[in-house]
Amino acid sequence: MTSNGKVVRLARIIPGARTLMVPFDDDLINGPYGGLTDPVARVHEVSRAGADAALGFPRLFTRYTEAGVRLPFVANLTASTVLGVHTRKVAVGSVERALRLGCDGVAVHVNVSDRQEPEMLATLGRVAEECERWGMPLLAIMYPRRDQGGTDDNYVEAKKYDGGRYADLVRHCVRIAVELGADVVKTQYTGDAESFASVTAASMGVPVVVAGGPRTAIREALHNAHGAIIGGAAGVCFGRQTYNRTDIPTFVRMLSAVVHDERAPDDVLNESAAQPAAAVGSGL
């Protein structure tokens, strides 16, 4: 039986049927570059534009709440940097501390197929037990990713040339998270709504949200979000796609229309283009 604490907190992260989350944890991974030079300001922007939740490390949460921003927060309890072994995520926090700070959920990242996968799975299982004990929602970040000679192998070639195999990998990622106790799963979009529907079907009813990846043209980002929603996703968790834009609020509002209102991306883009100020610097 799901605890009342989990139900209450999960409803803050996923209000209604879907969520638009923005992750800010990349500043620890890659450093304070681009839109992450002032993450508190970026949180303020996405919050005012209609984002439902943020994901990151605890200090960001304390800073933006001190600044008066009220946005549900999921604390990432695992980390790595590009200066070391990026694919090896290690535990850096606890569920108890996240609760003390007032966070609404916690996250654990597992890179499935990496040689350090067993260690990461053990962390996921341990944190899942802690979340059950404390009534805290657990978001599992599950990517098909491995280290290849010091660089990330994200199975880009498989996604491009062997979509069936890539969808198999993503489905497996999701099922691992579900079996180990995740309440929400963040994973990669498979490239089309039909194959992604097989991913959400593998989640046994657990909400699945998609990652955004590196910034693309707005049209591509919105079409990917729309495909995921049509394929049964419970929302998106778009970081670089969001905070590395010149007009962040406009992008968040367009993304919200796709995620929450199920509007067609081209309709959203056409409506935005009809408002000259909104499209400036947007990379339509």
N, C-alpha and C positions, 0 to 999 in steps of 0.2 A: 504493500500500500504506500502511495506517495505521501510524504509528510506535508502538513499544511504549510510549513515554512517554505518548502520547495515550490508549492503551488503559488503562493503569494509572490515570491521573488521572481519566479519564472514569468508571471503575468506582467511584471514591470519590464522585463527584457523583451518579451514577445507580447505586446498589447494587442488583444484581438487575435486574428489568425496569422498575422505576418509581422516581420520586423525588418527595419533598416538599421543595421549596425555599422559603425565605423571603427575599425581597429587602428590603434595608434602605437602598437608595440614595436613597429619597425624602427623607431628611433634608438632602441637599445640594440637591435640586431645590426643595423647598418649605420647608425650614427644620426646626429641631428641635421639632416639634409632637407632641402626643398621645403615643402609644406610643414615639416616637422621641426623647423628651427624654433617655432613658438607653438608647441602643441596645445597649450591652454587656450590661446586665441583661436586655434582651429576647432577645438571642442566647442567653444562658444558659438562659432559660426554654424557648425553642423547642428547644434542643438536648436538654435533659433530657426533654422531652415526646416526642421522637422524630423531629424534623426531620432530613432527610438532608444538607442543605447550606444555606449562606447566600450571598447575592449583595449586593455593595455596593462601597464604595470602600476602598482599601487600609488607611487608618488604622484603620478599624473592625476589620479582621482582626488587625492588630498589637496593638490594645488587648485584644481578647477572648482572643487566645492568651496574652498576658501575664497575663491574669486566670485562666488555667488551663482555658479552654474549648477543647475539641477538636472542631471542626466543619468539614467541607470548605467551601472558600470559592472563589467565582467573583468576580474583580475586574472591576468595570465600568471600561473604558478610555475611555468617552465620557461627556460630561456637558452639562447646561444647567440654568438655573434659571428659575423663574417671574418673576424680577425682570428678565430680559432676554427673549430669544427662546426660549421653552421648546422649541419643536419643532426647533430647530437644535442637534443634538448634535455636539460637537466633541471631538477626541482630547485626552485629559488624562493618558494613561499609556502604558506600553509592556509588551509581553509579557515582555521581559527583566527588567524590574523586578518584575513579578508572580512570575516564577520565583524571583528572588532572595529574595523575601519568603516563599516557600513556598506560594503560592496553587495551587489545584488546577485552575483554569480562568480564562478571561477572557471578557468580554462586550463587545459593540459594539451600540449602539442605532441603528436606522435608522427614521425616520418616512417611510413610503412615501407618495408623492404630494405631499409638502411641496416648496416651491420650492427648498429646500436639499438635496433628495434626492441629486443627483449628488455633492455633497461628502461626504455620509454614506456613499454606496455606495463611494466611493473609499477611505474609511477602513476599511470592512468588508473590501474586497479586500486592502488592504495588511496589515491585521492577520491575515487568513487566511493570507497567505504567511508572516508571522512565526511563526504558530502551527505551520505545517508544519515550519518550520526548527527550532523548539525543542521540538516534541512536546507542545504545549499545547492542550487542548481549547478550542474556540471556541463560545460561546453567542451567537447572534444574536437580539437583541430587535427584532422586526419588527412594527410596528403600522401599520395604515392610519390616518394622522393627518396633518393639515396645519394651517398657520397661517391663520386667517381674521381679518384685522384685529386682530391682537394676542391672539386667543383660540384655543384648540385646537378644531379640528373633528375629532372622533373618529368621524364617520360614524354618529352615534347614530340619526339619522332613517332612514338606510339599513338599519341593523340592525333597527329597529323595524318599518318599513313595506315594506322590500324586501330580505328575507333572502337571496334569490338573489344580488343584487348585492353584498351585504356578504360573503357566503361567497366570491364571486369575488375580492374585494379581499384577503381573508385568505389564500386559496390562492396568490394572486400574491405576497404578502409572503413566504410560506414558500418558494416555489420560488426567489425571488431569493436568499434566504439559502443554500439548498442549493447552487445553482449557483455561488455565490461562495465556498463552502468551509466553511460552518458545520457543526459536529458536533452541535449541539443548537439548536433554534429555540424561542424563547418568543414567543407571539403571543396574540391575543384569541380568546376563545371565541365561536363564532358563534350560540349560543343553543339549539342542540339537537344531539343525538348524530348524527343523520343527516347534517346539513350539515357537522358537524365531521369526520365520517368522510371527506368529500371533501377536507378540508384535510390530514389525515394521509396520505391517499393521494397527495397532491401532493408529499410530502416525500421520496419515493424512499428510504424506509427510515431517514431521519434522525429521531431522536427529537424529538417536539414536546411542549412543556409549555405550559400555559395561564396567563395572567395572571389575577389575581383582581379587579382594579379596586377601587373604593371599597367600604368595609365595607357589607355588607347583613345581613339576618337570617341566622342560622346555617343555617336550612333552605335558603334560596336558594343560599348559598355551597356547601353540600354537594351540592345537586342539580346545580349547574353543574359541580362537580368530577366528579361521577358521570357526567354526560352526556359530558364530555370523555374520561373513561376508556373509556366504552362506545364512543366514537367513535375510539378508537385512540391517545389521548394517552399519553405516557410519564410523565405526572405533572402537578403543578401548581407554580406559583411565585406564592404568595399572600402579599402584603405587608400592605397596609392591612387586608385581610380578617382578618389574624392579629394583628398587634401593637397594633391599636386596640381590642382586646376586653378586658373586665374579667377574664376567666378564660382566658388564653392557653393554658396547658397542656391544659385540657380540649378546647378547639377543635382544637389540633394533634393530639391523640389521636383525636378524631372524624374529622378530615380524613385522618389516616393509615389509619384503618380503611376509609375509602372508596377511597383511592388504592391502598394496598398489598394490602388484603384483598378489594377489590371488593364491599364490603358495601353494601347499599341504604341510602341516607341516612335513610329513615324508621326503619329498624331501629336504626341508630346513635343517632338522636335519642331513640327510645323507651327504649333502654337507658340513655342518659345521664339522661333524665328520671326514671328509676327510682332514681337516686342523687341525692338532694336537694341535697347540697353542690355537685355538679358543675354543676348548671344555674343556679346563682345568677348573675344579671347577664349571662346568655349571650345574651339576645335571641332565644330559640327561636321 
